[in-house]
Amino acid sequence: MEALAVGSAPPRPGLAAPTRYSHLRRPGTLAAARRPLAAAPMEAAGGGCPSPAPARCTRAETEPEVDEVATSSHAAEAEPAGTTEQGDNNGSPVADAAAAAAAASTEIAGVDGIRIRRRPVTGPAVHYVGPFQFRLENEGNTPRNILEKIVWDKDVEVSQMKERRPLYMLKGPLEAAPPARDFVGALKASYDRTGLPALIAEVKKASPSRGVLREDFDPVLIAQAYEKNGAACLSVLTNEKYFQGSFNNLEAIRNAGVQCPLLCKEFIVDAWQLYYARSKGADAVLLIAAVLPDRDIKYMLKICKILGMAALVEVHDEREMDRVLGIDGVQLIGINNRNLETFEVDISNTKKLLEGERGQKIAEKDVIVVGESGLFTPDHISFVQNAGVKAVLVGESLIKQEDPGKAIAGLFGKDISHAGAA
């Protein structure tokens, strides 16, 4: 795995002090060497044969200081731990590998807790023989749900983007990017001002489940309307294939003078994306616990801190919530009431995940909980607020209205803008 050292050592006598982002060097000056990481397999759905798990970012060195963290791109894939050349007692290396895979699969399920495979484990489904193209589908190259399909496509897309723009090429754009704004601080200020959950209003044209949400889509006008009517922060979809979003929208909103901190709403599968998002003006990013193992989340949180960005860590169920609560440095936890595998929505999921000991831990850690999906009325807002939510991320119920900005008052049952409060 190729790692890039983040931070810089103190300048030596006689040498100029390093500039900001001086760790983004050309390949010839990389401080860290490649090192392999065994990618543990995970069980396929339906109790099928085990298949390799997605490659993961390397773990940071034992509890390093933030400025000593090394960022990762893709983990190098290695043979599953425990595989031997001799095979099993029957002389079958396949059976031996299967046994090792089953053991490693238990580790993934028990420690990392992810359900989404990072990429097709048996390679792409499309094959070529001479001039002919044909498709062979099997359990290892067929996505099991829409989220897995999105992640597989994103993995290919990011690999291509990294080839065109290696990390060292982002140094200039990073230094030229506007300073990161305080995303968490904006949410707290809004909650204190209104006594209602702070609004992260989403600039979103389409979704895989609903199709196009707004035909006359002008991201800048929508963002300005949201800000005028009381949004504390904005979420901007940058995924193009499934949400018809783009980083151009993110840049256009920032360049138009919108003061609200911006969340880059993307499917993050690689540390490179964090740098790219910051270079485009993002103040925060989304990290999805169903996709990222604990070590990736820890790693990316360190990178976000270095870049000055916040991270909204999204969970869907009790298991993911327990994982995230065990990670130090989490400031924002988003509870998505939409099952990203089936797209069914149930806002009672928020209350379920905030009851009992989990709610106590969240209070002790001073974590801001963000309610996501299925919020359309003042009663919905009141329900999640009573459950313990201090911010909400809302897209569809606003963007589909004739005036998305004025729709905010309808969502909360009152005018939450600064003008209304005055």
N, C-alpha and C positions, 0 to 999 in steps of 0.2 A: 504494500500500500504506500502510496505517495503521501507524505504529510508535509505541511508547511508550518514552520515555527511562527507562532503569533507573539507579538511583543518584540522588544529589542533589548539587548544587553546594554549596560551603561557604556558610553563612548570611551574609547581608549585615548590616552594623551596624544595630542597631535592630530586626531581624526575629528572630522566634523560630526556633530550629533546626528543620529538617523532621523529621517523625516517620518511623518505619520504614515502608517501602513508600510513601513520599510520591510516588513516581513514578506510582502508580496514580491518575491524576486523571480527572475527568470530561472528556468529549470536548472541551468548550470550552477546556480548558487544556492540551491535548496539546502537547508540546514539539516533536514532529517532524511533518513534513508528509507528505502522501501522495506516493508516487513509484511509477511503473510499473516492472514487471520483465517482460522478455520471457520467456515460458514456452517453452522449446525443445521441439520435438516429439520423439517417440521411436518406434522401429519397433514395429509390432504383431507379434504372434506369427505364425509361418508365412510371413514374408516379405511380408505384405500392405502396404497403403498406409500411409505414415507417419501418425502421429496425434500431436496435441499432448501434451506431457508434463505431469505435475502441476505446479501452481503451487508455487513454492518461497519460503521465507523469504528476505528480502533479506540479502545479506552484510553483516556488521558493518563499520563503517568501518575503514579500514586499521589493523589491529592495535591496537584501542582498549584502554584499561585496562578491567578487568572492570566497574568501577562506571560506565563510560560507555557500556555496551552498550545498544542499543535493541532491545526485543523486538518481534516481528512477529506479526500475526494471519495473514490470508491474503494471499498475493501477488496483486497485481492482474494480470490477464492482459492481454497485449498481443499485437500481431501478431508472427508469427515474424520474427526478424531476417533481413533480406535480401529481404523481400517488397516489391515495387514496384507502383505503380499502373499502370505501362506494360505489365507482363506480360513474356513472353518474346519471342524473335524472331518467333514466329508470332502474336504478339498475344494469347496466352492467359495471363491472370493465374493460372489454375488450375495450368498447367504450371510457371509461374515459382514459385508458392507451394510446389508439390510439390518442386521442386529445392532451395528454401531449407529446406524441412522435412527433406529427406534429409540435407543438410549439418548441420543442427542436431541431427538424430538421432544422427549420429556423435559429436557433442560429448557428448550425454547418455551414450551407451554408453561413451565413452572417458574421460570426466572424472567424471561423477556415478555411473555404474555401477549405477543402480537398474533393476530389472526391473518393478516394480509401478507402474502408473499411478494417480495420486492420485484421479482421478474420471473418470466417463464423458466421453470426449473429444468426443463428438458430441451430448451432452445425454442426458437420461433416455430409456429405451426406451419409456416409456408416454406416449402422446399423446392429446389430446382434440379431437374435432370436434363442436361442439354438445354434446348430452347424452351422446355416445358416447365410450367409452374403447377404444383399441386399442393394440397393441404392435408396434413395428417394431424388430426386432433386426438389428444390424449389428456389424461388427468394432469400431466405436468405442464402442458402448454395452453390450457384453456382456462381463462379467468373464471373464478367461482362466483363472482358478483361484480357489480358495477364499480365499486371502489377498487377492487383488485385490477380491473381493466384500466381504470384511470391511472393507477400507480404504475402499471407496466408501461403504458404509453409515455408517462412522464419520465420514467427512467431512461427510455430511449431518447427522448427529446433533450433531457439534460446532458446526456453523454455527447450528443451532437453539438450542443451549445458550448460545452467545455472544450471541445476540439477547436471550435472557431475562436473562442475567447478563453484561453487558459487563465488561471487565477491571477498570475502576475500582470496580465493585461487590464485587470480591474483596478489596479492601484490608482491610476489617473482619475477615472470616474469616481472612485471612492473619495478621493481628496477634494474633488470638485462638487460632490453632493452636498446639498444643504444640511446643516447640523440636524441630528436626530432630535425630535421633540418628545416631551415626556408623556408617553401614552398612559402609563399608570396614573400619573399625577392628574391628568385631564379627567380620567374616570372618577377619581376621588373627589376632585373639585366639583364636578357636576352633581354627584350624589349628595355632597354636603350642601350645595346650593338649592337643590330642588326637593330633597327628601325622597326622591324616586330613583330607581335604577338608572344609572348613566346609559345613554344610548350610543351604541356603535352602529351607525346607519350604513347599510351596505349598498355600494354602487355595483349593480349586478344586472346584466342584460338577459341572461338565460341560465337554465339549469338542466341537467340530464333528465330529471323527473318531470319538470313542468314545461320544458321547451323555452321559447322566447317569451320573456316576461314583459318586455317593453320594446315596441317597434321604434318609436321616436326617442332613441337613446342618445343623450348627450351627457357624457360623464361629468363634464365640468359644471354644467348648469344644475345637474342633479346634486352634485357635491355642495355647490354654493347654497342651494335651497335647504339641504340638510343642515348645514352649518347655521344658517340664518334662523332656523326654527328649533334650535336647541340640541343638536347632536353634539356629543362630547368628542367623539372620534369617528372616523370613517373606515369602513372595510372596502377594499377595492379588489375585485376579482381580476386576477392576472392570467388565469388558465384560459387558453384560447379555444382548444378543441371541444371542451365540454360545456364551457360557460360563456364563450364568445367574449372573454375578457382579454386584456393585454397590459403589458408594462407601459405602453404608450398612454393608456388611460391614467395610470398612476402618476406618471411624469406630468401629464397635462394638468391634472388636478393640483399637484404641488406647485407647478409653475404659474398657475392662475391666481395664486395668492391665498388659497384656502389655508386657514390657520389650524384646523383640526389635525391632530396626529393621524397618520395613515397606517392601517394594517394591510400588509400584503397578503391577500387571501389566495394561497397557492398550496399545492400538494408538495411539501418539502420532502425530498428523498436523499438529498445530498448537501453537504456543507457549502458547496460552491454557490448554491441558490441563496444562502444568507447574504453573502457578499454582493451578489448580483442585485438582490432586492434593496440593500442599503445604497448601492450605487445609483439606483433609480429613484431614491427619495423615500423609501419605506422607513417608518418609525417603529414598526412591530411586524412580526411574522406569526403564522399559524403553524404549530407543530401538532400532528395528529398521533395520539398514543396507539391507535389501532395499527398504525403503519410503522412507527419508530420504536425500536427496542429501548429499554431504559438507558443503556449506555450512549445511544445516539442522542437521546433527549438531554442527558447530562452534558454531553460534549457540545451540543448546539446551544445550550443555555450559556455556556462559557463564551462561545463565539459571539452570541448576541450581546452579552455584557460588554465585551471588548468593543463592539461596533456601536454601542449606545442604544441598541434596540431592545424593546420588550418582546416577550414571547408568550403568546396565548396557547397554552397546552390543552388540547381538546380531548375529552373523554366521552364515552358513550354508556359505560356500564360500571358496576361495582368493582370489578377486577381492575379495569383501567384506572379508576379513581384511586384505588388502594396503591397501585404502582406509582402514580404521580405524586401522591401525598408522601411517599417515601423518598422523593427526590428533593434535595436541598436546592434552594434558589428559585423555586417556582413562585411567581407573584400572581399569575393569572391562570385560572382553570376555567375552561369553557365546557359546559355540559350541553352536548348536542342531543336534543330530544328526537332527532331524526336518526333512525337506524341506517347507517350508510351502506349496509348490505341489501336491505329490503326497501329503504326509503319510507318506511312507515313512521309516523310522528305520534308521540305521546308525551305531553308536557308533564305528566306525573312522574316521568323519569327524573326530572330535576329534584323533586321533593324526596324521592326514594334515595338518591345519591347523597343527599345532605342531612339525612336523619342520623341520630345516634352519635357514635364515636367519630364518624367521618366529619360531621358538622363541628364537633368539638375541636378536632385537629385543624380544620380550616380556620377556625377562630383563633386558635393558638398560634398558627403560622401567619396570621394576618393576610390570608390569601383572598383576593377578590374573585368571586365566582361570577361568571358570565353565562346567562341563560341564552340558549341558541335554538332556533327553529320552533315553529308552531305558535308563535306569538302574534295575535291579530287584534286583540281587544284589551281595554283597560282591566278587565277581569283576569285575563291571562297574565298581564304585568303584575297585578296584585298577587296572584297565586304564586308566581316564582319569587316575588319579593318576600312574601311571608315564609317561603321555604329557605331563604337565606341569600338570595341573589342580590348583588349590588350593581350589576350592569347587565345589559341585554344586547345581543347582536341581532338586528332585524333587517331583512332584505325584502322578501316577497310581499309582505303586507304593506310596505311603503311604496316600492318601486312600481307596483301595478296601479296605483292611484293616479288620477289625472294630475294632481300636484303633489309629488312625493314629499315635499317639504311640509306643506300644510297637513299632510296625513299624519305627521308626528303627533299633533295635538289630539287627533282622533284615537291614536294608539294608546296614549297615556291618559286620556280623559281630561286633559287640561293643557294649556300653553306652557311649555317648559323652556321657551326661548328666554334670552336675557331681557328682551323687551317685555315679554309677558310677566316675568317675575317682578320687573320694575313697576 
